[in-house]
Amino acid sequence: NDSVNRLSLERGLHPKFEQFLEQRVATNEDHDLLHLLIKPVQSISRYSLLLQEMIKHTSQDNLDFEDMCTALSTMSQIADEVNERKREAENLSIVMNIQSKLRGKFKPLVEPHRRFIR
């Protein structure tokens, strides 16, 4: 998710921005910026669950049954892609965190081809 990556980048590069976000979280825990950024992503899994329930309670001879199965398959593919992007964003966040702790003349760690490996 580009917005989560960007948020992580800006937090690492701008301590005042990080402080501002921490103050916002302290005053309104349920509405921190990251929570608002991932909220649409969380809806995807809810749509899949809803489609599963609809299919479970729909007879196979119903005109919409095949379309619902297709929709569920598509939503599952989208959920897989979103989860992969989320893992990539978390990985980037770890690398950026490590980079922010390094002192001295180091080349930037954050590069598109680099991954954090545990």
N, C-alpha and C positions, 0 to 999 in steps of 0.2 A: 504494500500500500504506500503510494508516494507521499501521502499526507503524514503518515506515521514516520516514515523515513525522514521527511523534512523536519518534523517536530523534533526527532532525536538529534538531528544535525544541529538545529538552531539551539537546542538546550545545551549541547556540548560546546558550541562556539560562543554563546552569549550568556555569561553567568547572571546578568541582571534579568534576562528573560526566564532563566531557570528559577530564579528567586521569585519572580512575579507569579509563575505557574504554581510554585509551592505555596505561596500565600493564598492563591485562589483555591487550591485544594483544601487548605486548612480552614477556609471560611465556608466552603460549599462542597463537601466530599462527594456527593452524588453527581456532580456536573463538571468534573475536571475535563480538560481539553481532550486527552487521550480517550477517555470514556465516550465522549461525543463523537470522536473520529471513528471508533470501531463499532458504534451502535448499528449502522447500516449493515455491516458485515455479519453481525449476530443475527440479523433478520433472515439471512439465507438459510441457516440451519432450521429456523422455525418454519419456513416455507416447505422445506423438505419433509419435516415431521407432519405438517398439515396435509401435504399431498399423500404421504403414506397412509394416514388415517382415512382420507377420502377414498383411496383405492381399496383399503381393507373393507370399507362399508359400501362399495359400489359393485354391482354385479358385472360380470365380464361381458354380458351382452348389451350393456348400456352403451349408447352411442359415444359417450365421452370417455369411456374406460381406456381406450388406446391412447387418446390424447393426454390423459392424466399420467399414464405410464411413461409416455415420452417426456412430459414435463418433469416428472420425478427424475428420470435419467439425466436430463439437462441440468436440473438443479444440483444433482449429485456431482456432476462434472464441474459445475461452477464452484461448489463448496470445496472440492478438492483443490482447485486452482487458487481459491482465496486462502485456504490453509497453507498452501505452498508459499504464497506471497507473504503471508504472515510470518512463517518461519524465516524467510529471507530478511524481512524487516527486523525481526528479533536478532538475527545474526549480525546484521549491519549495526544495530544498536550496541551490541557487545563490542564489536570492533571499534566503534566510535568512542565508547567508554574507555577502552584500553588506550586508544590514541590520545584521549584527553588527559590521561595520567602520565604520559611520556613527556619527559623534559629533554631539551637539547635539540640538536639538529638531526631530526629523523625525517625521512621522506614520509608523506602521508600513508597511513595504513589503509585508509578507505579507498578502495579501487573496485570497479565493477566485477573483476575476475577473482577477488579475494573472498575467502570464507573463513569463519572462525571454526576451528575443529577442536573439540574437547579432548 
